[in-house]
Amino acid sequence: MAKRGGFPGGMPGNMNNLMKQAQRMQKQMEEAQKKLEEEQVTAAAGGGAVEVTVTGKKEVVKVKLDPEAVDPDDVEMLEDLIMAAVNEAMRKADELSSASMSQIAGGLGGLGGGLPF
């Protein structure tokens, strides 16, 4: 009669290895997150008339405006340039984050060796 419950074939040892790998991955993710927080990306709009720098945490840390971009008669254009530069910088920050997490997730292939999910 087949034994019910538990994991046949010595699964506790495999489970121990899985836990160790998961802990390593968690540590790697925490380290990557800290590194991302220190990273900065810059994006420009209007041929460099507006530059925006954001961190990996998506915090704007610098806005640089070319004085020629500041036209009191056309504030709307400056607003559009700032918006475009911020959006592009945020997109770059997302790409940086995705690339960092992809490297860590690449290690998932070794987890579980054929788990059904």
Buried (B, 14 or more C-beta within 10 A) or exposed (E): EEEEEEEEEEEEEBEEBBEEBEEEBEEBBEEBBEEBEEBBBBBBBBEEBBBBBBBBEBEBEEBBBBEEBEEEEEEEEBEBBBEBBBEBBBEBBEEBBEEBBEEBEEEEEEEBEEEEE
